[in-house]
């Protein structure tokens, strides 16, 4: 009995131990499963996100958009556009837009169609045709000979940020029927051809009887272009008033407005916030810094820029001047005095390509602290020869001073005129291409260099949306035969009859502009002289007031 009782007692005492062990085992199993689920969940989400990114595309949000892969999916496209050695007879007659990856056809729509899954679906089917209710109304005027590959992205980028009208004074490639008819088909774009009639009209301009531009008259190359731009700006002012514009800006087609600091990256919002008593807004310019010598589409391939003196501390600017100049004549390759927007009003006049003025008063001006003009200068190796081909000066140090205002342009012209292609490429890499990663990192950290991605994202999105292909295809199907013939007729007239260049434009015998003293109560000696392209301050200007 004693043994029985002992056995019973032993069995009874072991039951709690078994129960405790089982409970502990269940708890461990629950904990391990919980940890497994917590580990599996983020992995699943990560895999799902990867799948979404791999499939591509932006995610629309209301009236805006998000870019899921704004940088990672960028690639460099080297498609050729109409006007780049493509015969106009090859232009398509349908509006079909196909992906460039699905066809090797040479049609415009195929050339400009970028992707089956555009990352900027926001732009799809957007007509970029602004109504009269949007204020302020902004226009840009430009004098250009560039083809579609440069000008179409330039136009639509500025439409995205709020520009409604463009006054394009065209010649050369830009005036060819295959190119100009596309410009004319875009809402808000007015094309002005350099015909004999235009030159005769500009020969009557009051500018020829005034002194503020006279030091640039009757000189070749850059000086001739400067006078031509000023005369075109004068005509654009009248066009802007007739069109009900509030602001006018003069830009070249290698320049983009960068409305940094404005709500929604909107130029319209930026200018709407300008006090009503301000007449002119100055945008300091940043200069492109290319990192390769094979750039094809600068607006969608270049992201590094050198900041303007006006946007840097004086000690930072001069303390890094030598390294930033990289043995070039100046801190910038070309000009450093920015561009300006003017409020359209009575008595407005140009003051050279970089500024505006008023016959009746000294304009009140402000300078932007964040916004800038991005100048894509010498971004393509071919820019060396194209600039050379536009000027007939001799490649000597004495003659280039007569033709070019800036030192780098002079040096580039001499190299392009005298060196072999290999020597030109070597010079280009040394003076234009930024290949030194250590120097780039150093100047980036010091604030001299900066990365600006917004124009790349917008331009890339426009490419991929197919809007460029649609515009060109539409131009070829909607323009009537009569209108096309009219364009060709205007160009034939220009080529056969226009025999005088703008540097002789004032020489049609006696100028028909009256010899009156303009606004007699204003002393002509007090006129503000035209502001030419100017280099940024150099070491010799270290003691200038800021």
C-alpha positions, 0 to 999 in steps of 0.5 A: 500500500505504501508503494501504491501510495508512493506511486500515486503521489509521484504521478500526481506531482508530475502533472503540473510539470507536464502542463507547464511544459506544454504551455511553454511550448505553445507560447514559443510556437506562437512567438516564432510564427509571429516573428515569421509573419513580421519578417514576411510582411515587409518582404512582401511589400518590398516585392510588390513595390519592386513589381510596380516600379518594374512595370513603370509609370507615374501615379496620378494624384488629382490634378498633379502627379508623382514620379515613382522613378524620376531618376532611375528610369532616365536613359539617354535617347539619341533619336533624330528629329525632323530638320536633322538630315531628314527629308520633308517627304518622309514626314508621316501623313497619319497621327499614329504614335508608336513606341520607338522600341517597336519600330525602326521607321523613320517617320516623325511619330516613331522618332518622337514616340518614346515609350509605351508607358509614359512616366508623365501621363499628366501631359497626355492629350493636354492641348497646352492652349491657355484661356483668357482667364489665366493671369498673368499672361506671359509671352516669350520672344525669341530670334532663332534658326534652330530646328525642331529638335531644340525648339519644340521641347523648349516651347512645351517646357515653357508652356508647362510652367505657364507661358501662353504665347510665343513670338518666334522670329525665324530664319535658316532651318527654323524658317524651312517649310518642314519646320515652320509649319509645325511651329505655326500649328502650335496654339499660341505660337506666332511665326515671323519670317525674316522677309524683305518686307520685315527688314524694310519695316525695321529700317523705319524703326525709331531705334536708328535715330537713337543712341542707346544701341548705336555702338552696335550698328554696322558690325558683323556676327554677334553685334549684328545678331544683337541689333537684330534681336533688339529690333525683333524685341521692339516688334514683339512688344507691339504684338504682346500688347495686341495679344493682351499679354501682361509680361514679356521675356526675351530668351534664346532657344538654348535657355530655360526659365527655372522658377525655383521658389514659386509654388507649383514650379509656376512662372505664372505664380512667380510673376503674379506675386511681384508687386504691382509697382515693379516694372522688370524682373531680372533672372540671374543665369546659371550655366550648364556644366556637361559631364560627357562629350556626346550630349544629344538632347541637353534639356533632358540630359544635363543636370549640373549647373554653375551658379550665378555670382548673384546667388553666391556669397562674395567670399565663396564666389571669389574664393573658388573662382580659379577652380571654377573657371578651369583655365577658361577666360572667365567664371562662365564660358559666356554671359553672366548678366542674366535675362529679364521679364518686363511688364507690358506697358506704354513706352516699353522698349528693349535695352539689348537682348538682356534687359528692357527699358522705358522711354518715359521713366527708369523702370523699377526692377527686382532681382530673383533670389531663387529663380534663374535662367538656365543657359545650356551653352556649348552643350553639344560638340557640334556647337563649335562648328555651328557657331563658326559657320554662322560667322565669316570673320577671319580666325585671328585674334584681331578679327575675332574681337571685331566679331565676338563680345566674349572671350570664350566665343573668340577662342572657340571660333579660332579653334573651330576654324583652324584645328582638326576634328581630333584637336577640336574634341580634345580642346572641347573636353579640356575646356567644356566637359566636366570629367574631374569627379573630385573637383565636381564634388568639391565645388558642389559641397561649396555651393558653386555647382548645383544639380537641377532636375526639374527641367530634365523630369519635365522634358523627359515626361513630355518626350515619353507622353508622345506630345512632340510626336502628336504635334508634328503628326498633327501639323502634317495632317491638319495644315491645309495645302494652301497654308503650306504653299504660303509658308514656302512662298514666304521663304522663297520670297525671303531667299530671292529678295532679301539681300541686305543683312541686319547690319545694313538694315538702316542703309536703305538710302535715307532712313524713313524714320523722321529726324525728330528728337524722340520725346524732346523733354528727355535728354538723349544723353540720359538714355540707358545704353543697351546692356550687352552680354557681359562676363561675370565679375573676375578677380580684378573686381574683388572690391566691387560693391555688392 
